[in-house]
Amino acid sequence: MTLYLVSFADRLAQHADATRAELVKWGAIRLWGEVWVVDMDPTPEARLPGFLQTEAALAIPLQDSGIVFAIGRAAGIDVQLAYSEKIAPFLSSTPPAASDLAEVRYRNGGEAVFAPAVDRYLTERQTIVRANDLCRMMAGHGSDKGIGWHTYTPFYDALFHTLKNSATAVFEIGLGSNDEDIASNMGTHGRPGASLRGWRDYFPHAQIYGADVDRKTLFTDARIATFFVDQCDPASFDALWADTGDVRFDVFVDDGLHTPEAARITWDKAAERVAPGGYYVVEDVLRENLAPYLDMVSATGWAAMSIDIAHAANIYDNCLVVAKAP
């Protein structure tokens, strides 16, 4: 048996009621609101019906240093932030080791290029529990880049903070489709274009470009332009670049189909569009694909790195591959 601090939001009443009833059965003690202490085995997320479907849920083992942050399918961003920061005082004051936070690999002199950003990121993660501005920008628009299944924004802020006021062009493939017949869709709860709006907030002087295979997600907004692209069709990129003109991007992000074939075609057709000194990023890389993706972007001699960011629940693809143009 293990003692847990359990907390959840109650706006999804049916799931909250089921969780609450099961906690009572286990003899849980209610501290305040929906914050409980319970001694149980197995873990709360495995035993409590509806727990992972509540709007936001936390299960923290109080008798060891482990932590599980479980977020429901309809998780509200504001609730997630509030619960994360409210619960921080209960956590151990001993900073985690840097090696426990992320695994980083470098190629082509990448350590000299990226280590300052990596060190900044790891130091902040060891000492700061609050969401940074980029986390809130992305979360506020509904992007999952910083809170939830993926946790990239703390690293992005460490990597891009010197570009915030100088970047003039940022491109991201993958607007996020709600069409469940399209591969790598976000489901019905996702917000197409969320990341583009987050980048617009973060880079106040940049034109933001986006592209997607789902034409229904395309839109135009202040400092945002979007275009069609099929990552599996090289000719599609030729049409895309004809539409965008002779623009070179300070940051290029591949958050699209997430298959090796699509990643290879995108790299082959888009790397040349990155400005000198600009960054090319591949998101949501499966752990087993980190090495081949790192080989791909470093084959042309670019300084490169991969980062596998530790996550209590996402042990699959909370990973990035990053290259910097010479």
C-alpha positions as a Markdown table, in Angstrom:
| # | Residue | x | y | z |
|---|---|---|---|---|
| 1 | Met | 0.0 | 0.0 | 0.0 |
| 2 | Thr | 1.2 | 3.5 | -0.8 |
| 3 | Leu | 0.0 | 6.8 | 0.5 |
| 4 | Tyr | -1.1 | 9.2 | -2.3 |
| 5 | Leu | -2.2 | 12.8 | -2.5 |
| 6 | Val | -5.0 | 12.8 | -5.1 |
| 7 | Ser | -6.7 | 15.8 | -6.7 |
| 8 | Phe | -9.0 | 16.3 | -9.6 |
| 9 | Ala | -11.3 | 18.9 | -11.2 |
| 10 | Asp | -15.1 | 18.3 | -10.9 |
| 11 | Arg | -16.5 | 20.0 | -13.9 |
| 12 | Leu | -17.0 | 16.7 | -15.7 |
| 13 | Ala | -19.5 | 15.5 | -13.1 |
| 14 | Gln | -20.0 | 11.9 | -14.1 |
| 15 | His | -16.3 | 11.1 | -14.0 |
| 16 | Ala | -15.7 | 13.1 | -10.9 |
| 17 | Asp | -18.6 | 11.4 | -9.1 |
| 18 | Ala | -17.2 | 8.0 | -9.9 |
| 19 | Thr | -13.7 | 8.9 | -8.7 |
| 20 | Arg | -15.1 | 10.5 | -5.5 |
| 21 | Ala | -17.2 | 7.4 | -4.7 |
| 22 | Glu | -14.2 | 5.1 | -5.2 |
| 23 | Leu | -12.0 | 7.2 | -2.9 |
| 24 | Val | -14.6 | 7.0 | -0.2 |
| 25 | Lys | -14.6 | 3.2 | -0.5 |
| 26 | Trp | -10.8 | 3.2 | 0.0 |
| 27 | Gly | -11.2 | 5.3 | 3.1 |
| 28 | Ala | -9.7 | 8.4 | 1.7 |
| 29 | Ile | -9.4 | 11.6 | 3.8 |
| 30 | Arg | -10.7 | 14.7 | 2.1 |
| 31 | Leu | -8.3 | 17.7 | 2.9 |
| 32 | Trp | -10.2 | 20.4 | 1.0 |
| 33 | Gly | -12.2 | 20.7 | -2.2 |
| 34 | Glu | -11.2 | 17.7 | -4.3 |
| 35 | Val | -7.8 | 17.2 | -2.7 |
| 36 | Trp | -7.7 | 13.8 | -0.9 |
| 37 | Val | -5.1 | 11.6 | 0.8 |
| 38 | Val | -5.6 | 7.9 | 0.3 |
| 39 | Asp | -3.7 | 4.7 | 1.1 |
| 40 | Met | -4.2 | 2.3 | -1.8 |
| 41 | Asp | -2.7 | -0.3 | -4.1 |
| 42 | Pro | -2.6 | -0.3 | -7.1 |
| 43 | Thr | -2.1 | 3.3 | -8.2 |
| 44 | Pro | -5.0 | 5.7 | -8.3 |
| 45 | Glu | -4.9 | 6.1 | -12.1 |
| 46 | Ala | -5.2 | 2.3 | -12.4 |
| 47 | Arg | -8.0 | 1.9 | -9.9 |
| 48 | Leu | -10.2 | 4.9 | -9.8 |
| 49 | Pro | -13.0 | 4.8 | -12.4 |
| 50 | Gly | -13.1 | 8.1 | -14.4 |
| 51 | Phe | -9.9 | 9.4 | -12.9 |
| 52 | Leu | -8.1 | 10.0 | -16.1 |
| 53 | Gln | -11.2 | 11.3 | -17.8 |
| 54 | Thr | -11.7 | 14.1 | -15.2 |
| 55 | Glu | -10.7 | 17.5 | -16.5 |
| 56 | Ala | -7.4 | 17.5 | -14.6 |
| 57 | Ala | -6.0 | 14.9 | -12.3 |
| 58 | Leu | -3.0 | 14.5 | -10.0 |
| 59 | Ala | -1.8 | 11.4 | -8.2 |
| 60 | Ile | 1.4 | 12.0 | -6.1 |
| 61 | Pro | 2.9 | 9.2 | -4.0 |
| 62 | Leu | 3.9 | 10.8 | -0.7 |
| 63 | Gln | 6.2 | 8.1 | 0.5 |
| 64 | Asp | 8.8 | 8.3 | -2.2 |
| 65 | Ser | 10.2 | 10.8 | -4.8 |
| 66 | Gly | 8.1 | 9.7 | -7.7 |
| 67 | Ile | 5.4 | 11.8 | -9.2 |
| 68 | Val | 2.6 | 11.0 | -11.6 |
| 69 | Phe | 0.9 | 13.9 | -13.4 |
| 70 | Ala | -2.2 | 12.5 | -15.2 |
| 71 | Ile | -4.3 | 14.8 | -17.4 |
| 72 | Gly | -7.8 | 13.9 | -18.6 |
| 73 | Arg | -8.8 | 13.9 | -22.3 |
| 74 | Ala | -10.8 | 17.1 | -21.9 |
| 75 | Ala | -8.2 | 18.7 | -19.6 |
| 76 | Gly | -8.6 | 22.5 | -19.3 |
| 77 | Ile | -5.4 | 24.4 | -19.6 |
| 78 | Asp | -6.2 | 26.9 | -16.8 |
| 79 | Val | -7.1 | 24.0 | -14.5 |
| 80 | Gln | -3.9 | 22.2 | -15.3 |
| 81 | Leu | -1.7 | 25.2 | -14.5 |
| 82 | Ala | -3.6 | 25.9 | -11.3 |
| 83 | Tyr | -3.3 | 22.4 | -10.0 |
| 84 | Ser | 0.4 | 22.0 | -11.0 |
| 85 | Glu | 1.4 | 25.2 | -9.2 |
| 86 | Lys | -0.9 | 24.7 | -6.2 |
| 87 | Ile | 0.6 | 21.3 | -5.6 |
| 88 | Ala | 4.2 | 22.3 | -6.0 |
| 89 | Pro | 4.8 | 23.1 | -2.3 |
| 90 | Phe | 4.0 | 19.5 | -1.5 |
| 91 | Leu | 6.9 | 18.2 | -3.6 |
| 92 | Ser | 10.4 | 17.5 | -2.4 |
| 93 | Ser | 12.6 | 20.5 | -2.1 |
| 94 | Thr | 15.6 | 18.4 | -3.4 |
| 95 | Pro | 16.2 | 19.4 | -7.0 |
| 96 | Pro | 16.2 | 16.5 | -9.5 |
| 97 | Ala | 19.4 | 15.5 | -11.1 |
| 98 | Ala | 19.8 | 16.9 | -14.6 |
| 99 | Ser | 20.2 | 13.4 | -16.0 |
| 100 | Asp | 16.8 | 12.5 | -14.7 |
| 101 | Leu | 15.1 | 15.4 | -16.6 |
| 102 | Ala | 16.3 | 14.7 | -20.2 |
| 103 | Glu | 18.7 | 12.6 | -22.3 |
| 104 | Val | 20.6 | 14.7 | -24.8 |
| 105 | Arg | 22.7 | 13.6 | -27.7 |
| 106 | Tyr | 24.8 | 15.8 | -30.1 |
| 107 | Arg | 26.3 | 15.6 | -33.6 |
| 108 | Asn | 28.6 | 17.7 | -35.7 |
| 109 | Gly | 29.8 | 19.9 | -32.9 |
| 110 | Gly | 26.3 | 20.3 | -31.6 |
| 111 | Glu | 27.4 | 20.4 | -28.0 |
| 112 | Ala | 29.2 | 23.8 | -28.5 |
| 113 | Val | 26.1 | 25.1 | -30.3 |
| 114 | Phe | 23.3 | 23.8 | -28.1 |
| 115 | Ala | 24.8 | 23.2 | -24.7 |
| 116 | Pro | 24.2 | 26.8 | -23.4 |
| 117 | Ala | 20.5 | 26.4 | -24.2 |
| 118 | Val | 20.4 | 22.9 | -22.8 |
| 119 | Asp | 22.1 | 24.0 | -19.6 |
| 120 | Arg | 19.7 | 27.0 | -19.2 |
| 121 | Tyr | 16.8 | 24.7 | -19.7 |
| 122 | Leu | 17.9 | 22.0 | -17.2 |
| 123 | Thr | 18.8 | 24.6 | -14.6 |
| 124 | Glu | 15.3 | 26.2 | -14.9 |
| 125 | Arg | 13.6 | 22.8 | -14.7 |
| 126 | Gln | 15.6 | 21.9 | -11.6 |
| 127 | Thr | 14.6 | 25.1 | -9.8 |
| 128 | Ile | 11.3 | 26.5 | -11.3 |
| 129 | Val | 7.9 | 24.8 | -11.1 |
| 130 | Arg | 5.8 | 27.6 | -12.6 |
| 131 | Ala | 4.9 | 27.7 | -16.3 |
| 132 | Asn | 7.0 | 30.2 | -18.3 |
| 133 | Asp | 5.5 | 32.8 | -20.7 |
| 134 | Leu | 5.8 | 30.6 | -23.7 |
| 135 | Cys | 4.0 | 27.7 | -21.9 |
| 136 | Arg | 1.2 | 30.1 | -21.1 |
| 137 | Met | 1.1 | 31.5 | -24.6 |
| 138 | Met | 0.8 | 28.1 | -26.2 |
| 139 | Ala | -1.6 | 26.7 | -23.6 |
| 140 | Gly | -3.8 | 29.8 | -23.9 |
| 141 | His | -4.4 | 29.1 | -27.5 |
| 142 | Gly | -4.9 | 25.4 | -27.0 |
| 143 | Ser | -1.6 | 24.0 | -28.1 |
| 144 | Asp | -0.2 | 20.9 | -26.4 |
| 145 | Lys | 3.5 | 21.9 | -26.8 |
| 146 | Gly | 4.0 | 22.9 | -23.2 |
| 147 | Ile | 1.4 | 21.4 | -20.9 |
| 148 | Gly | 0.1 | 17.9 | -21.1 |
| 149 | Trp | 1.3 | 15.1 | -23.3 |
| 150 | His | 4.3 | 17.1 | -24.7 |
| 151 | Thr | 6.5 | 19.5 | -22.7 |
| 152 | Tyr | 8.6 | 21.3 | -25.2 |
| 153 | Thr | 8.0 | 25.0 | -24.4 |
| 154 | Pro | 10.5 | 25.3 | -21.5 |
| 155 | Phe | 13.2 | 24.0 | -23.8 |
| 156 | Tyr | 12.0 | 26.2 | -26.7 |
| 157 | Asp | 12.2 | 29.3 | -24.5 |
| 158 | Ala | 15.8 | 28.4 | -23.6 |
| 159 | Leu | 16.7 | 27.8 | -27.2 |
| 160 | Phe | 14.8 | 30.7 | -28.9 |
| 161 | His | 14.8 | 33.5 | -26.2 |
| 162 | Thr | 17.6 | 35.4 | -28.0 |
| 163 | Leu | 15.5 | 35.3 | -31.3 |
| 164 | Lys | 12.3 | 36.6 | -29.7 |
| 165 | Asn | 12.7 | 40.2 | -31.0 |
| 166 | Ser | 14.8 | 39.5 | -34.1 |
| 167 | Ala | 13.1 | 36.6 | -35.8 |
| 168 | Thr | 11.2 | 37.7 | -39.0 |
| 169 | Ala | 9.8 | 34.4 | -40.3 |
| 170 | Val | 8.7 | 31.3 | -38.5 |
| 171 | Phe | 7.2 | 28.2 | -40.2 |
| 172 | Glu | 5.4 | 25.2 | -38.8 |
| 173 | Ile | 4.0 | 22.2 | -40.7 |
| 174 | Gly | 0.9 | 20.7 | -39.0 |
| 175 | Leu | -1.9 | 23.1 | -38.0 |
| 176 | Gly | -3.7 | 20.3 | -36.3 |
| 177 | Ser | -6.8 | 18.7 | -37.9 |
| 178 | Asn | -10.0 | 17.7 | -36.2 |
| 179 | Asp | -10.8 | 15.3 | -39.0 |
| 180 | Glu | -10.4 | 11.9 | -37.5 |
| 181 | Asp | -10.0 | 10.4 | -41.0 |
| 182 | Ile | -6.7 | 12.2 | -41.4 |
| 183 | Ala | -3.6 | 10.7 | -40.1 |
| 184 | Ser | -2.0 | 12.4 | -37.0 |
| 185 | Asn | -5.2 | 14.3 | -36.3 |
| 186 | Met | -5.8 | 15.9 | -32.9 |
| 187 | Gly | -9.3 | 14.6 | -32.4 |
| 188 | Thr | -12.4 | 16.6 | -32.0 |
| 189 | His | -11.1 | 18.6 | -29.0 |
| 190 | Gly | -8.0 | 20.1 | -30.7 |
| 191 | Arg | -7.7 | 23.7 | -31.9 |
| 192 | Pro | -6.3 | 24.0 | -35.4 |
| 193 | Gly | -3.7 | 26.8 | -35.7 |
| 194 | Ala | -3.1 | 27.0 | -31.9 |
| 195 | Ser | 0.7 | 26.7 | -32.2 |
| 196 | Leu | 0.8 | 29.4 | -34.9 |
| 197 | Arg | -1.0 | 31.8 | -32.6 |
| 198 | Gly | 1.4 | 30.9 | -29.8 |
| 199 | Trp | 4.4 | 31.6 | -32.0 |
| 200 | Arg | 2.9 | 34.9 | -33.1 |
| 201 | Asp | 2.7 | 35.9 | -29.4 |
| 202 | Tyr | 6.2 | 34.8 | -28.7 |
| 203 | Phe | 7.9 | 36.3 | -31.8 |
| 204 | Pro | 6.3 | 39.8 | -31.9 |
| 205 | His | 8.0 | 40.9 | -35.1 |
| 206 | Ala | 7.8 | 37.7 | -37.1 |
| 207 | Gln | 5.5 | 36.6 | -39.9 |
| 208 | Ile | 4.1 | 33.2 | -39.0 |
| 209 | Tyr | 3.6 | 30.6 | -41.8 |
| 210 | Gly | 1.8 | 27.3 | -41.5 |
| 211 | Ala | 0.9 | 24.4 | -43.7 |
| 212 | Asp | -1.3 | 21.3 | -43.5 |
| 213 | Val | -2.7 | 18.5 | -45.6 |
| 214 | Asp | -6.2 | 19.3 | -44.3 |
| 215 | Arg | -7.4 | 22.2 | -46.4 |
| 216 | Lys | -10.3 | 22.8 | -43.9 |
| 217 | Thr | -7.8 | 24.0 | -41.3 |
| 218 | Leu | -6.2 | 26.7 | -43.4 |
| 219 | Phe | -6.8 | 30.3 | -42.4 |
| 220 | Thr | -5.4 | 33.8 | -42.5 |
| 221 | Asp | -5.0 | 36.1 | -39.5 |
| 222 | Ala | -2.9 | 39.0 | -38.5 |
| 223 | Arg | 0.8 | 38.0 | -39.2 |
| 224 | Ile | -0.4 | 34.4 | -40.0 |
| 225 | Ala | -0.6 | 32.8 | -43.4 |
| 226 | Thr | -1.3 | 29.2 | -44.1 |
| 227 | Phe | -0.9 | 26.9 | -47.1 |
| 228 | Phe | -1.6 | 23.4 | -48.3 |
| 229 | Val | 1.1 | 20.8 | -48.3 |
| 230 | Asp | 1.2 | 17.0 | -48.5 |
| 231 | Gln | 4.4 | 15.9 | -46.7 |
| 232 | Cys | 4.4 | 12.6 | -48.7 |
| 233 | Asp | 4.5 | 14.4 | -52.0 |
| 234 | Pro | 7.7 | 16.2 | -52.9 |
| 235 | Ala | 6.0 | 18.2 | -55.7 |
| 236 | Ser | 3.6 | 19.6 | -53.1 |
| 237 | Phe | 6.5 | 21.5 | -51.5 |
| 238 | Asp | 7.4 | 23.1 | -54.8 |
| 239 | Ala | 3.9 | 24.5 | -55.0 |
| 240 | Leu | 4.2 | 25.6 | -51.4 |
| 241 | Trp | 7.4 | 27.5 | -51.9 |
| 242 | Ala | 6.1 | 29.1 | -55.0 |
| 243 | Asp | 3.2 | 30.5 | -52.8 |
| 244 | Thr | 5.4 | 31.7 | -50.0 |
| 245 | Gly | 8.0 | 33.4 | -52.2 |
| 246 | Asp | 11.7 | 33.7 | -51.4 |
| 247 | Val | 11.4 | 33.6 | -47.6 |
| 248 | Arg | 14.0 | 32.1 | -45.3 |
| 249 | Phe | 12.8 | 31.0 | -41.9 |
| 250 | Asp | 14.5 | 31.7 | -38.6 |
| 251 | Val | 12.6 | 28.7 | -37.1 |
| 252 | Phe | 11.1 | 25.8 | -39.0 |
| 253 | Val | 9.1 | 23.2 | -37.1 |
| 254 | Asp | 7.9 | 19.8 | -38.4 |
| 255 | Asp | 4.8 | 18.9 | -36.3 |
| 256 | Gly | 3.0 | 17.2 | -39.1 |
| 257 | Leu | 2.5 | 13.5 | -40.1 |
| 258 | His | 5.2 | 12.1 | -37.8 |
| 259 | Thr | 6.3 | 9.3 | -40.1 |
| 260 | Pro | 9.9 | 8.6 | -41.2 |
| 261 | Glu | 8.9 | 9.0 | -44.9 |
| 262 | Ala | 7.2 | 12.3 | -44.3 |
| 263 | Ala | 10.0 | 13.6 | -42.1 |
| 264 | Arg | 12.6 | 12.7 | -44.8 |
| 265 | Ile | 10.7 | 14.4 | -47.6 |
| 266 | Thr | 10.1 | 17.4 | -45.5 |
| 267 | Trp | 13.8 | 17.7 | -44.5 |
| 268 | Asp | 14.9 | 17.2 | -48.1 |
| 269 | Lys | 12.5 | 19.9 | -49.4 |
| 270 | Ala | 12.6 | 22.4 | -46.5 |
| 271 | Ala | 16.1 | 22.5 | -45.0 |
| 272 | Glu | 17.2 | 24.8 | -47.7 |
| 273 | Arg | 14.5 | 27.3 | -46.7 |
| 274 | Val | 16.0 | 27.8 | -43.3 |
| 275 | Ala | 17.9 | 31.1 | -42.8 |
| 276 | Pro | 21.6 | 31.0 | -42.0 |
| 277 | Gly | 21.9 | 30.4 | -38.3 |
| 278 | Gly | 18.2 | 29.3 | -38.2 |
| 279 | Tyr | 16.8 | 26.2 | -36.5 |
| 280 | Tyr | 15.0 | 23.2 | -37.9 |
| 281 | Val | 13.0 | 21.2 | -35.4 |
| 282 | Val | 11.2 | 17.8 | -35.7 |
| 283 | Glu | 8.7 | 17.3 | -32.9 |
| 284 | Asp | 7.0 | 14.2 | -31.4 |
| 285 | Val | 9.8 | 11.8 | -32.5 |
| 286 | Leu | 9.3 | 8.3 | -31.2 |
| 287 | Arg | 12.1 | 7.2 | -29.0 |
| 288 | Glu | 13.1 | 4.4 | -31.4 |
| 289 | Asn | 13.4 | 7.0 | -34.2 |
| 290 | Leu | 15.6 | 9.4 | -32.4 |
| 291 | Ala | 18.9 | 8.0 | -33.8 |
| 292 | Pro | 17.8 | 7.7 | -37.4 |
| 293 | Tyr | 16.3 | 11.2 | -37.3 |
| 294 | Leu | 19.4 | 12.6 | -35.8 |
| 295 | Asp | 21.4 | 10.9 | -38.6 |
| 296 | Met | 19.1 | 12.4 | -41.1 |
| 297 | Val | 19.5 | 16.1 | -40.1 |
| 298 | Ser | 23.3 | 15.8 | -39.4 |
| 299 | Ala | 24.2 | 14.1 | -42.7 |
| 300 | Thr | 24.6 | 17.5 | -44.4 |
| 301 | Gly | 27.0 | 18.7 | -41.7 |
| 302 | Trp | 24.6 | 20.8 | -39.7 |
| 303 | Ala | 25.2 | 21.0 | -35.9 |
| 304 | Ala | 22.4 | 18.8 | -34.4 |
| 305 | Met | 21.0 | 17.4 | -31.2 |
| 306 | Ser | 18.2 | 15.2 | -29.9 |
| 307 | Ile | 16.5 | 15.6 | -26.6 |
| 308 | Asp | 14.3 | 13.0 | -24.9 |
| 309 | Ile | 12.4 | 14.9 | -22.2 |
| 310 | Ala | 11.4 | 12.9 | -19.1 |
| 311 | His | 7.6 | 12.7 | -18.7 |
| 312 | Ala | 5.8 | 10.7 | -16.1 |
| 313 | Ala | 3.1 | 9.5 | -18.5 |
| 314 | Asn | 4.5 | 10.1 | -22.1 |
| 315 | Ile | 7.3 | 7.6 | -22.4 |
| 316 | Tyr | 6.8 | 7.4 | -26.2 |
| 317 | Asp | 7.4 | 10.6 | -28.1 |
| 318 | Asn | 8.2 | 13.6 | -25.8 |
| 319 | Cys | 11.3 | 14.0 | -28.0 |
| 320 | Leu | 12.8 | 16.6 | -30.3 |
| 321 | Val | 15.5 | 16.6 | -33.0 |
| 322 | Val | 17.0 | 20.0 | -33.6 |
| 323 | Ala | 19.5 | 21.2 | -36.3 |
| 324 | Lys | 21.1 | 24.6 | -36.8 |
| 325 | Ala | 21.8 | 25.9 | -40.3 |
| 326 | Pro | 25.4 | 27.0 | -40.9 |
